[in-house]
Amino acid sequence: MTVALNIDDALLEEALALGNQTPPDALVEIALKEYIQRRKRLKLIELFGTIEYDPDYNYKTQRR
């Protein structure tokens, strides 16, 4: 999919420098992948403390 983006030149230059001069299209793809990974991790973090567990559960019995 081709999309025209209006990206701040300073941000793009800094990202290109950090990415060892990765082509801009590859840089945007990397940024999107990292954004998606971060959002997925944040959703998982929100689950902490919300899942109930059985206090009588014994994981060692599953190993036998």
DOKOLVO-675456 format. One record per residue: x, y, z of N, C-alpha, C in turn. Coordinates in nm, 3 decimals, padded with zeros to 5 digits, m for minus. Layout:
<nodes>
- nX; nY; nZ; caX; caY; caZ; cX; cY; cZ
- X; Y; Z; X; Y; Z; X; Y; Z
...
</nodes>
This chain:
<nodes>
- nX; nY; nZ; caX; caY; caZ; cX; cY; cZ
- 00.084; m00.117; 00.000; 00.000; 00.000; 00.000; 00.089; 00.124; 00.000
- 00.062; 00.216; m00.086; 00.137; 00.340; m00.092; 00.058; 00.450; m00.025
- 00.126; 00.521; 00.067; 00.061; 00.628; 00.142; 00.156; 00.747; 00.147
- 00.104; 00.865; 00.121; 00.185; 00.986; 00.133; 00.178; 01.033; 00.279
- 00.294; 01.054; 00.339; 00.300; 01.095; 00.480; 00.367; 01.230; 00.492
- 00.316; 01.311; 00.582; 00.379; 01.438; 00.613; 00.451; 01.422; 00.746
- 00.581; 01.395; 00.741; 00.661; 01.366; 00.860; 00.756; 01.482; 00.886
- 00.767; 01.520; 01.012; 00.858; 01.628; 01.052; 01.000; 01.592; 01.006
- 01.064; 01.683; 00.934; 01.198; 01.658; 00.879; 01.300; 01.629; 00.987
- 01.292; 01.700; 01.099; 01.389; 01.678; 01.207; 01.374; 01.537; 01.264
- 01.249; 01.494; 01.283; 01.226; 01.359; 01.334; 01.276; 01.253; 01.237
- 01.250; 01.276; 01.110; 01.293; 01.181; 01.009; 01.445; 01.173; 01.002
- 01.512; 01.288; 01.006; 01.658; 01.290; 01.002; 01.718; 01.218; 01.123
- 01.660; 01.242; 01.241; 01.711; 01.176; 01.362; 01.691; 01.025; 01.354
- 01.574; 00.983; 01.307; 01.546; 00.840; 01.294; 01.637; 00.776; 01.191
- 01.662; 00.846; 01.081; 01.752; 00.792; 00.980; 01.894; 00.778; 01.034
- 01.936; 00.872; 01.116; 02.070; 00.865; 01.176; 02.078; 00.747; 01.274
- 01.973; 00.729; 01.353; 01.973; 00.619; 01.450; 01.962; 00.484; 01.381
- 01.896; 00.481; 01.267; 01.875; 00.356; 01.194; 01.986; 00.327; 01.095
- 02.099; 00.393; 01.109; 02.213; 00.373; 01.018; 02.172; 00.395; 00.873
- 02.100; 00.505; 00.850; 02.059; 00.545; 00.715; 01.969; 00.442; 00.647
- 01.882; 00.380; 00.724; 01.781; 00.290; 00.668; 01.693; 00.370; 00.572
- 01.653; 00.314; 00.461; 01.564; 00.388; 00.369; 01.436; 00.432; 00.441
- 01.384; 00.548; 00.409; 01.267; 00.600; 00.480; 01.147; 00.506; 00.482
- 01.120; 00.435; 00.374; 01.006; 00.344; 00.373; 01.027; 00.228; 00.470
- 01.148; 00.177; 00.476; 01.179; 00.069; 00.571; 01.174; 00.122; 00.715
- 01.217; 00.245; 00.732; 01.216; 00.307; 00.864; 01.073; 00.320; 00.916
- 00.981; 00.362; 00.831; 00.841; 00.375; 00.872; 00.784; 00.238; 00.905
- 00.819; 00.135; 00.830; 00.771; 00.000; 00.857; 00.823; m00.050; 00.992
- 00.949; m00.025; 01.021; 01.008; m00.064; 01.150; 00.936; 00.009; 01.263
- 00.912; 00.138; 01.244; 00.845; 00.218; 01.347; 00.704; 00.166; 01.373
- 00.633; 00.128; 01.269; 00.498; 00.074; 01.286; 00.501; m00.059; 01.360
- 00.597; m00.145; 01.328; 00.608; m00.274; 01.398; 00.637; m00.252; 01.546
- 00.728; m00.159; 01.577; 00.760; m00.131; 01.716; 00.641; m00.071; 01.789
- 00.565; 00.014; 01.722; 00.445; 00.074; 01.780; 00.343; m00.034; 01.814
- 00.321; m00.127; 01.721; 00.225; m00.236; 01.743; 00.270; m00.324; 01.859
- 00.398; m00.359; 01.864; 00.450; m00.442; 01.973; 00.430; m00.373; 02.108
- 00.457; m00.244; 02.112; 00.443; m00.169; 02.237; 00.297; m00.167; 02.282
- 00.206; m00.142; 02.190; 00.064; m00.138; 02.226; 00.014; m00.274; 02.274
- 00.062; m00.382; 02.214; 00.024; m00.516; 02.258; 00.076; m00.543; 02.399
- 00.200; m00.500; 02.426; 00.256; m00.518; 02.561; 00.175; m00.439; 02.663
- 00.135; m00.317; 02.629; 00.057; m00.236; 02.722; m00.078; m00.301; 02.752
- m00.139; m00.365; 02.652; m00.265; m00.435; 02.675; m00.245; m00.552; 02.770
- m00.133; m00.623; 02.755; m00.104; m00.734; 02.846; m00.081; m00.686; 02.988
- m00.012; m00.574; 03.002; 00.015; m00.519; 03.135; m00.115; m00.483; 03.205
- m00.215; m00.436; 03.128; m00.344; m00.401; 03.186; m00.413; m00.523; 03.247
- m00.379; m00.644; 03.202; m00.441; m00.766; 03.254; m00.389; m00.806; 03.392
- m00.271; m00.757; 03.430; m00.214; m00.796; 03.558; m00.309; m00.759; 03.671
- m00.337; m00.857; 03.754; m00.424; m00.836; 03.868; m00.572; m00.853; 03.835
- m00.606; m00.878; 03.710; m00.747; m00.892; 03.674; m00.787; m01.037; 03.652
- m00.690; m01.125; 03.641; m00.720; m01.266; 03.616; m00.718; m01.341; 03.749
- m00.828; m01.407; 03.777; m00.836; m01.483; 03.902; m00.769; m01.619; 03.884
- m00.711; m01.668; 03.988; m00.647; m01.798; 03.984; m00.696; m01.882; 04.101
- m00.681; m02.011; 04.087; m00.724; m02.104; 04.191; m00.611; m02.119; 04.292
- m00.631; m02.077; 04.416; m00.525; m02.086; 04.516; m00.487; m02.231; 04.549
- m00.575; m02.326; 04.519; m00.546; m02.467; 04.546; m00.477; m02.536; 04.431
- m00.453; m02.466; 04.322; m00.389; m02.524; 04.205; m00.245; m02.563; 04.239
- m00.208; m02.684; 04.200; m00.073; m02.734; 04.227; m00.009; m02.768; 04.093
- 00.079; m02.685; 04.047; 00.143; m02.706; 03.916; 00.228; m02.833; 03.912
- 00.274; m02.878; 04.026; 00.359; m02.997; 04.027; 00.282; m03.123; 03.991
- 00.153; m03.125; 04.018; 00.075; m03.244; 03.981; 00.063; m03.255; 03.830
- 00.070; m03.146; 03.758; 00.063; m03.147; 03.612; 00.190; m03.206; 03.551
- 00.299; m03.202; 03.624; 00.427; m03.253; 03.573; 00.438; m03.404; 03.579
- 00.354; m03.469; 03.658; 00.364; m03.615; 03.675; 00.302; m03.689; 03.562
</nodes>
